[in-house]
Every structure is written in C-alpha cells, then in structure tokens.
Amino acid sequence: MADDPKVAFVTGAASGIGRATAEALIRRGYSTALADIDERAGHDVESQLRELGECTFVRCDVTDDDAVRDAVGRAVSLYGGLHAAFNAAGIDGEHGKATADATMENWNRVLSVDLTGTFSCLRHELPAIVASGGGSIVNCASVAGLKAAATVSAYTAAKHGVIGLTKAAAVEYGRAGVRVNAVCPGTVDTPMFRASMPEQLIERLKRTSPVGRLAEASEIADVVVWLCEDAPGFLTGQAIAIDGGTTA
Ligand SMILES: NC(=O)c1ccc[n+]([C@@H]2O[C@H](COP(=O)([O-])OP(=O)(O)OC[C@H]3O[C@@H](n4cnc5c(N)ncnc54)[C@H](O)[C@@H]3O)[C@@H](O)[C@H]2O)c1
C-alpha cells in the first residue's frame, strides 16, 4: 500500500540550511513547497530538486503577511494539505557594532525578517496543519537564541524571540496534534555564514570548536527531518542546539 501523501513548506529554501532541509524532506517523500524571496535561486533549486521528487518554488517574502498566507495556501491547494513546515528564511544583518552604535534600520530589518517573518509563517502554517490532522513545525533559531552573540544584538534578540514564539505555539497547539520545536545551529557552512565571516575568524572558530570544524547544512537538515518524521510525539516546545558542543 502506498504511504499517505506528505506535504512540507520550507522558507529560505533557495539556499543553505533551508535548501538542504528541503532536499532531505523530498528524499523522505514529502511534496515540498520551496518558499523564498530569491526567484532566480528558487527556480534553480526547484529544477535541481525535481529530480528527487515533487517540489515547487513559491516566491514569498516572509515580511509580507499576505504573501505568506498566499504561499502556504498555494502549497495546500497544490498538494492537498500540510504536515510539516521549516521556517528558515533569515538574515543576520550588520556585524561589528555594539548595541548603542547599531542602527534602527538594521534593528527593524532583522526583526521583521527573522522574528515577525517567523510569526507570520506560524500564523498561516498552524491552521493548515491542524486542518490536515496534525504535524510538526520547526523554526530555525540559532545559538544566538540561547546566548548572546556580541555585536549582532538585533540578531540575538530576534533569535531569542523565535524560541519564545516556538514555546508559545507548542503549548497552544499540542492538543491539536501540532508539535513546534526550534533548531539552534552553531556555525554552518552556508552562503550567509561565508558572507559575514572573514576567513581568519572562520579558522579561529574551527580551532575553538569542540569538534574542530563547521557544520554542513545537511547536519541541520537531518535533525529537522527527524523532528518531522521520527521524533516522539511528546517532544515539543524545545530549542535544540546543533553546535558541535560550543554551548556545552
Ligand atoms: N549559517 C549559520 O551558521 C547559521 C547559524 C545559526 C542560524 N542560522 C539560521 O539559519 C537560517 C538559514 O540561514 P543560512 O545560513 O542557510 O543562510 P542563507 O543566506 O544561505 O539562506 C537564507 C535564505 O533565506 C532567504 N530569505 C532572506 N530573506 C527572506 C525573506 N524576507 N523572505 C523569504 N526568504 C528570505 C534568502 O533568499 C536565502 O535563500 C537563518 O534563519 C539563519 O539565521 C544560520
């Protein structure tokens, strides 16, 4: 007998951790909506991942609540429901400025993508998953959601907020059969990470990491897929660090 159809919605799917997770979900049989603001990269990723299974790029700016509503609605109408979501769209903003020197523009931009964008995704994903009989949502926080990252106060505040939102949604929707968790990656080798870190700093981070290296995006993807597929139903409302032991 064929397995029941499974549907996933992934934001930030055109690059890095979101892309790797979309790929892993497709390999596990999810029909996957690839949501991202970057149309060109999104279409490229769609054509690469189509070889593995069913997926569709959906242009979506997570700072636009109507666009998020339409993108989630598109996934549901294309594939007949929603069972898993991974909210990975994010930016890190300006680096290198202590809080009093950081700009309001940076604060507003980072909070609107990383925190309000995640809220918007939850607003539309939760009812769609409830209507589909339950499932799992994973928000992408960061180790900067667990402890301060100096000179990126907006990012630190946004990622702490993502963990708060995760807990709030988890306690509200547990009885409706929706588990909501967050992953907190450490240093992951992605375009965002390479763009914001000088090579010297990357080498220092590797040297001081308990495992002596950066993470691959696929290592975060594996945890997200486990949370969506295999994790016990009692596991909800948690922020799981995947950081090579740095917060330990
Ligand atoms: N790379 C790391 O070391 C690391 C560590 C901790 C947390 N994270 C988090 O992981 C997530 C993914 O980061 P990444 O490293 O893969 O970065 P990335 O830059 O490779 O990918 C981010 C994706 O989000 C998309 N995006 C940005 N703004 C958007 C918007 N307004 N609407 C829709 N899509 C938008 C981008 O187009 C891009 O495709 C982010 O939330 C980031 O904060 C990354």
The ligand as a Gaussian input file, in Angstrom:
#p B3LYP/6-31G(d) Opt

LIG

0 1
 N       24.784000      29.553000       8.710000
 C       24.869000      29.587000      10.016000
 O       25.960000      29.445000      10.600000
 C       23.617000      29.751000      10.851000
 C       23.740000      29.608000      12.244000
 C       22.609000      29.742000      13.031000
 C       21.380000      30.012000      12.452000
 N       21.285000      30.164000      11.114000
 C       19.945000      30.456000      10.574000
 O       19.644000      29.531000       9.557000
 C       18.721000      30.125000       8.635000
 C       19.236000      29.900000       7.214000
 O       20.497000      30.550000       7.106000
 P       21.601000      30.122000       6.032000
 O       22.905000      30.157000       6.718000
 O       21.149000      28.899000       5.311000
 O       21.541000      31.424000       5.098000
 P       21.417000      31.616000       3.510000
 O       21.654000      33.065000       3.305000
 O       22.254000      30.613000       2.812000
 O       19.867000      31.284000       3.243000
 C       18.839000      32.130000       3.706000
 C       17.707000      32.130000       2.694000
 O       16.646000      32.958000       3.218000
 C       16.144000      33.709000       2.138000
 N       15.493000      34.939000       2.638000
 C       16.097000      36.034000       3.179000
 N       15.168000      36.962000       3.454000
 C       13.960000      36.443000       3.089000
 C       12.634000      36.939000       3.123000
 N       12.349000      38.178000       3.572000
 N       11.633000      36.137000       2.679000
 C       11.907000      34.903000       2.205000
 N       13.158000      34.381000       2.114000
 C       14.170000      35.161000       2.557000
 C       17.346000      34.050000       1.281000
 O       16.972000      34.422000      -0.049000
 C       18.107000      32.723000       1.332000
 O       17.719000      31.865000       0.272000
 C       18.609000      31.601000       9.047000
 O       17.416000      31.775000       9.793000
 C       19.829000      31.811000       9.909000
 O       19.641000      32.844000      10.860000
 C       22.372000      30.042000      10.286000

